[in-house]
Amino acid sequence: MPSVRTPSSMGLSALVVAASAALLSGCLATAPSMGGDKGTVSGAAGGASAENNNSALERCPESLGTLAIEEDTAAPWFMTLQEYRLGSTVPVLRLMIQQSNCFVIVERGKSLNNMMREREFARGEESRAGSNFQKGQMVAADYTMSPSIHFSGQTGGGGGGLGGLSSSLGVLGMVAGSVSKNEASTTLLLIDNRSGVQIAAAEGTAGNYDFGIFGAAFGGGLGGGAGGYSKTPQGKVITAAFADSFNQMVKALRNYKAQTVKGGLGTGGRLGVSGGETAASKELDAKPAATKPAAKSTTTKPATKK
């Protein structure tokens, strides 16, 4: 008995065909919308106030000091981000940290050049009266935070159950053919600027599944487009990994206890060497040599007369 196609099934098929053609031609688009899903770190920060921030991010009841962020742009991980058209991690880190109220961010990036130029205008009497640019106004950074990405990439492959499940619909089958998992692992280091001592270190991870429509259709030939980006570490995953790192750091700092060394930091440590000049070395040399037990006498006493 031949199958009967109902109007509803015919309409669904026509919709799928139309969507497939639109996707393959790159013509499917919607009007821009404000807001929406922005990922793990979103919203705004103004002073100690935060708006539309992620409730899963840790917050501090009071700030712990001023903080500058130093990103190593010569590191291999940063160069990898540039290759995949992912920019600096600093802006999202600064937003996340200010929303937490754990540190007050101070500018030490490219905007510092603009700050110094304004001071040059004031010194050269180019600024109008009352501009109030004077010496001694800049705030020092108590700490420096250094971000890094340990690894980022994709695991897994296409097909499997997803491919078989959706093979009846061309578009969905094509999506399932390039399913992969994006993963990122990140580290944040917190350094005391006055002493150079590392205050805290934290590691975080995140991952998600990526569906590369164009990558499956064209073999990833669209460099920088949908296909190219489906084979790069997802920016949202890296952001989530940094958020996980920061959450771990905040939890550790809540129970912060300063590390101490007998005799003081930087005075030689507790691992002394013989003949050295450090306190530990002198203590080692001052220890008395171990005394040997007295040898037993081998002489025999004369027998006593009864």
C-alpha positions in Angstrom: 0.0 0.0 0.0 1.6 3.3 -1.0 2.3 5.8 1.8 0.0 8.8 2.1 1.7 12.2 2.5 -0.4 14.5 4.6 -0.3 18.3 4.3 1.6 18.6 7.6 4.3 16.1 6.5 4.6 17.8 3.1 5.0 21.2 4.8 7.7 19.9 7.2 9.6 18.4 4.3 9.4 21.6 2.3 10.6 23.5 5.3 13.6 21.2 5.8 14.5 21.4 2.1 14.2 25.2 2.2 16.3 25.4 5.3 18.9 23.1 3.8 19.2 25.2 0.6 19.4 28.4 2.6 22.1 27.1 4.9 24.2 25.8 2.0 23.9 29.0 0.1 24.7 31.1 3.2 21.5 33.1 2.8 19.8 32.3 6.1 19.8 35.2 8.5 17.7 36.8 11.2 17.4 40.3 12.4 20.0 41.3 15.1 18.7 41.1 18.6 20.0 42.8 21.7 21.3 40.7 24.6 20.8 37.0 24.4 23.1 34.2 25.6 26.5 35.7 26.0 28.3 32.9 27.7 29.7 32.4 31.2 30.9 36.0 31.6 28.4 38.7 30.6 26.7 41.8 31.9 28.6 44.8 33.3 30.5 46.1 36.3 30.5 49.6 37.8 32.7 50.0 40.8 31.7 47.4 43.3 28.4 46.9 41.6 27.7 44.2 39.0 24.8 43.9 36.6 23.5 40.8 34.8 26.5 38.8 36.0 26.6 35.1 36.1 25.4 33.9 39.6 27.8 31.0 39.4 30.8 33.4 39.7 32.3 33.8 43.1 32.1 37.2 44.8 34.1 38.8 47.7 32.5 40.9 50.4 35.5 43.3 50.3 38.3 43.9 47.8 41.7 42.4 48.6 43.8 45.0 46.8 44.6 46.5 43.5 45.4 44.2 40.5 47.0 44.5 37.1 46.7 41.7 34.5 49.8 40.8 32.5 49.2 38.6 29.4 52.2 36.9 27.8 51.7 37.8 24.2 54.8 35.8 23.2 53.6 32.6 24.7 52.7 29.7 22.3 49.1 29.6 23.6 48.6 33.2 22.8 49.9 32.8 19.3 47.5 29.9 18.8 44.6 32.1 19.7 45.8 34.6 17.1 45.9 31.9 14.5 42.3 31.0 15.1 41.2 34.7 15.2 40.6 34.7 19.0 41.7 37.9 20.6 43.2 38.8 24.0 41.8 37.2 27.1 42.3 40.4 29.2 39.0 42.1 28.6 36.8 39.2 29.7 39.1 38.6 32.7 38.9 42.2 33.7 35.1 42.2 33.6 34.9 38.9 35.5 37.3 40.1 38.3 35.6 43.5 38.7 32.2 41.8 38.9 33.6 39.6 41.7 34.6 42.7 43.8 37.7 40.7 44.9 40.2 43.1 43.4 40.3 46.7 42.1 41.6 46.7 38.5 44.3 49.2 37.5 45.2 49.9 33.9 48.6 48.6 32.7 47.8 47.9 29.1 47.8 50.0 26.0 45.5 52.6 27.6 48.3 53.5 29.8 49.9 55.3 26.9 46.8 57.5 26.6 47.0 58.2 30.3 50.7 59.3 30.0 49.9 61.4 27.0 47.3 63.4 28.9 49.9 64.1 31.6 52.3 65.3 28.9 49.6 67.7 27.8 49.2 69.0 31.3 53.0 69.4 31.8 53.2 71.2 28.5 50.4 73.6 29.5 48.2 72.3 26.7 45.4 71.2 29.1 42.9 73.9 30.2 43.0 75.1 33.7 41.4 72.9 36.3 42.2 69.6 34.5 43.9 68.4 37.8 46.5 66.2 36.3 49.2 66.1 38.9 52.0 63.9 40.1 51.3 61.2 42.7 47.7 60.4 41.5 48.2 57.0 39.9 47.3 54.0 42.0 49.9 51.3 42.4 49.1 47.7 41.6 49.4 45.5 44.7 49.3 42.3 42.7 49.7 41.0 39.1 47.6 38.3 37.7 49.0 36.1 34.9 46.6 34.0 32.7 47.7 31.1 30.5 46.0 28.3 28.5 47.5 24.9 29.0 45.8 23.2 26.1 42.9 23.8 23.9 41.5 21.7 21.0 38.9 19.3 19.9 38.4 15.6 20.6 36.0 13.1 19.2 34.7 12.8 15.7 31.6 12.6 13.7 29.1 10.0 13.0 28.2 7.4 15.7 24.8 7.4 17.1 24.1 11.0 16.3 24.8 10.4 12.6 22.6 7.4 12.4 19.8 9.0 14.3 19.6 12.0 12.1 20.5 10.6 8.7 16.9 10.9 7.5 17.3 14.7 7.4 20.1 16.0 5.3 21.0 19.1 7.3 20.9 17.3 10.7 22.9 14.3 9.3 25.5 16.8 8.0 25.7 18.5 11.4 26.2 15.2 13.2 28.9 14.2 10.8 31.2 16.9 12.3 30.3 16.7 16.0 33.4 17.4 18.2 34.1 18.4 21.7 36.0 21.6 22.5 38.0 21.6 25.7 40.2 24.1 27.4 42.4 24.1 30.5 43.6 27.4 32.0 45.7 28.7 34.9 45.7 31.9 36.8 48.8 33.0 38.9 48.6 35.8 41.5 51.9 37.5 42.3 52.7 40.1 45.1 54.3 43.0 43.3 56.3 44.2 46.3 58.0 41.0 47.2 57.6 38.9 44.0 56.1 36.1 46.0 53.4 34.0 44.4 50.2 34.4 46.5 47.9 32.0 44.7 47.6 29.7 41.7 44.5 28.1 40.3 43.6 25.8 37.4 40.2 25.4 35.7 38.7 23.5 32.9 35.6 23.6 30.6 34.3 21.9 27.5 31.3 21.8 25.1 30.2 20.0 21.9 30.6 21.8 18.6 28.4 21.2 15.5 30.2 22.3 12.3 27.5 22.6 9.6 29.7 24.2 7.0 32.8 22.2 8.1 30.9 19.0 7.2 29.6 20.3 3.9 32.9 21.8 2.6 35.6 20.0 4.6 36.4 23.1 6.7 37.5 25.1 3.6 36.0 28.4 4.9 38.9 29.9 6.7 37.7 32.1 9.6 34.1 31.3 8.8 31.8 28.8 10.4 33.8 25.8 9.1 37.1 27.2 10.2 35.9 28.2 13.6 34.3 24.8 14.2 37.9 23.4 14.2 39.3 25.9 16.7 39.0 26.1 20.5 35.7 27.9 21.2 36.0 31.3 22.8 33.2 30.6 25.2 34.9 27.4 26.4 38.1 29.3 27.2 36.1 31.9 29.0 34.4 29.3 31.1 37.7 27.6 31.9 39.1 31.0 33.2 35.9 31.5 35.2 36.5 28.1 36.8 40.1 29.0 37.5 39.1 32.2 39.2 36.4 30.6 41.2 38.9 28.1 42.6 41.3 30.9 43.4 38.7 32.9 45.3 37.8 29.9 47.4 41.5 29.4 48.3 42.0 33.1 49.1 39.0 32.9 51.6 41.2 30.6 53.7 44.4 32.4 52.9 47.3 31.9 55.3 50.7 33.4 54.4 53.6 31.1 53.9 56.4 31.7 56.3 60.1 30.5 56.5 62.0 30.4 59.7 64.5 33.3 59.6 62.5 35.2 57.1 61.8 35.0 53.4 64.8 35.2 51.0 67.4 34.8 53.7 68.7 31.5 52.5 65.9 29.1 53.3 66.0 26.0 55.6 68.0 23.7 53.4 71.5 24.5 54.6 74.8 23.3 53.2 78.0 22.7 55.1 80.3 25.7 55.1 77.6 28.1 53.8 76.8 31.6 55.0 73.1 31.3 55.5 71.4 30.8 58.9 70.5 27.2 58.0 74.1 26.5 57.0 75.5 27.9 60.2 73.0 25.9 62.2 74.1 22.8 60.4 77.8 23.5 61.1 77.2 24.3 64.7 75.6 20.9 65.5 78.0 18.8 67.7 79.5 15.7 66.2 77.8 12.5 67.3 79.8 11.0 70.2 80.8 7.4 69.9 80.0 5.0 72.9 83.0 4.1 75.1 84.8 0.9 74.1 84.5 -2.0 76.5 87.7 -2.9 78.4 89.3 -6.2 77.5 91.5 -6.5 80.6 90.5 -9.1 83.2 90.5 -8.3 86.8 92.6 -10.5 89.1 90.7 -13.0 91.0 90.0 -12.0 94.6 91.3 -14.3 97.3 88.8 -15.8 99.6 
